[in-house]
Amino acid sequence: RWAAQGTCPPPGRGAMLGPLRSPIARVASTARPAARTITTSQVGGYEVFDHSYDAVVIGAGGAGLRAAAGLVGHGLKTACITKVFPTRSHTVAAQGGINGALANMTEDDWRWHAYDTVKGADWLGDQDAIQHMCRLAPEVILELESFGLPFSRTPEGKIYQRAFGGQSLKFGKGGQAYRCAAAADRTGHAILHTLYGMALKFDCLFFVEYFALDLIMSDDGRCLGCTALCMEDGSIHRFGAHSTIIATGGFGRAYQSCTSAHTCTGDGSAMVSRAGLPMQDLEFVQFHPTGIFPAGCLLTEGCRGEGGILRNSEGEPFMARYAPTAKDLASRDVVSRAMTLEIREGRGVGPNKDHIYLHLDHLPPETLAERLPGISETAKIFAGVDVTKEPAPVLPTVHYNMGGVPTNWKTQVLKGECNTVVPGLLAAGEAGCASVHGANRLGANSLLDLVVFGRQAADTTAELVKPNSPPVTLPANAGQATIARMDKIRHSKGSIPTADLRRELQVTMQKYAPVYRNADDLAKGKDVVVQIMKKYKDVGISDRSMVWNTDLIETLELENLINQAAQEMYAAEARKESRGAHAHENFPDRDDTTWMKHTLSYLDKPYVEDATVTLKYRAVIDQPLDKEMHHVPPAKRVY
């Protein structure tokens, strides 16, 4: 806490920080008092605690922690609000690695990485943001190494990089790239612990097990902070901030089978939606090819990167038919669709021919023990198989949301088609949509997205907010509607248990918006989702307390899931083409003339039981930031 004391860090401490050095060095010159004032007021019959910060980060996964570390590095008084302990955030489950053109295994160039990302996104990605991410990739990976991240190593001591899906050399003409920097198969775990240490090191204040309820917006459309509920004691808090960063992850739990933690309920995105702002491209949901059957737990793409092979009931390595060049390392949407077709055509394995085998048993046990230790353990626990001797049963499973809160490459949230910025509001990570992933994310670009845009959110904030800025003045009634809503749900006596409506939503999404979609299913899905939205008013809970009321929290999370899932279903039904993860059987081809545009979805009222989804569109940014990278023109996407 050197900044609070007005002193410099001890020798050597600053040197660890690589590119963070300069802002952290400046902290000493902008020393601030350690004391934080908290005031209280009465709002809607509840005592409310008011806090004031330069910046507030909602979410403590990879993007949230990188933003928090960057903000305190810039000398800004920062709070990080998280509903789970930071190292329990879902980034901890990321396995494969983080992409960057370090060229440790073969020659490489960030422009080749950018080309692969544009192609992987099926030309729905914004090329300015893609250039920014891929160009910074080597720098942020080396920065993580300087923070102490324990990457796996080559015999020469360099960071180990493995092959990953959709990654090529020389603009798709030079064969498989080895671009994915890995810490065995626990890279997300390593990143999360490393960044948490960095955020703590320079006096970020964490509000752990606080559930963010809603944004606080001014009458002129500026974000002033947020309201949150402390789950431990039931107290309600208002956080005033000059900059609010949404980093709350995706909404995978809208589906019945997914690799997401139970905490992935789209909370931050739904808060933005309730503020009358749009979501972007929610119809694009990634199915990871290798979720363990039937549990749904993830087996990393690194399995195939290390040489794993998918085989059907005839023992055929079938991916050679679908992707003759990349085979098992084609893009994820391609592999998931190929597996689904094999099962549909009767070549699935198991008693019901309803899944596929992933073979790792031909790889040396030493390689599995060194490079994929977690996978071997996961397969043993959830499928009862020893991967050194037998194949693992796998099935495509919901894994990632390409869509989210629309932002520019600087992570500033956009109001709509006109690309106007919402003052004081930023978003990063899976919750944000810059859009670097477009219609389909490449494996190992997600951890890169977190680190690059988490850092960018901090840098953008530092350009706009100065340390020790005067506190934000919150209106006296700020959060009143939010507190009234929470109170109404807390005392709800409806006939439908939260778990029943959540299960109905999950089954609906799994049935009507799967890997392959069709017009009839999507139209039915829309009707069913509308009914689920209306049923939310009839949800009832039995716990009326305020202390650790998990019934209340799960009901609030359910509203967030319904909010996001409804927009996904409407956006998917409207998109009459196949692009990336959105595979439409009635429209099997990509339609660049009509549909090379981002979907913007809105709720016309804040709360799901009263709301209708409306859709608008905005243009894809198809030009890069500068002349360091050429525009990548649309082409047929083959692997």
Protein Blocks (a to p, Z undefined) as FASTA:
>chain_A
ZZmnopacdehjlmmnmmmmmmmmmmmmmcccfbdcdddddeehiacdddddfbdcedjd
fklmmmmmmmmmnopacddddfbdfklpmklmpmkbccddehlmbccdfklmmmmmmmmn
nopacfklmmmmmmmmmmmmmmmmmnopacdddfkopacddddehiaeehhinopadfbc
cehjllmmmmmmmmmmmmmmnopacdehiacfbdcddfkopafbdcdddfknopacdddd
fbdcddebpaklmpmbdcbdfklnolmmmmmmmnopacehklpccddfbacdfklpacdf
klmmnopacddfkopafklmmmmmnmmmmcfklmmmmmmmmmmnopagcjkopaccddfk
lpcfklmmmmmmmmmmmmmmmnopafklbccddddddfbdfbdcdddfkopacfblnopa
cehiacehjlbcfblnlmaccehklmmmmmmmmmmmmmmmmmmpcghiacddddfkgokl
mmmmmmmmmmpcbfbdfklmmmmmmmmmmmmmcfbdcfklmmmmmmmmmmmmmmmmmgcc
fblbfbhplklmmmmmmmmmmmmmmmmmmmmmmmgcdehjlccfklmbccfklmmccddd
ddfbfblklpccddddddddfbdfblmbccdddddddZZ
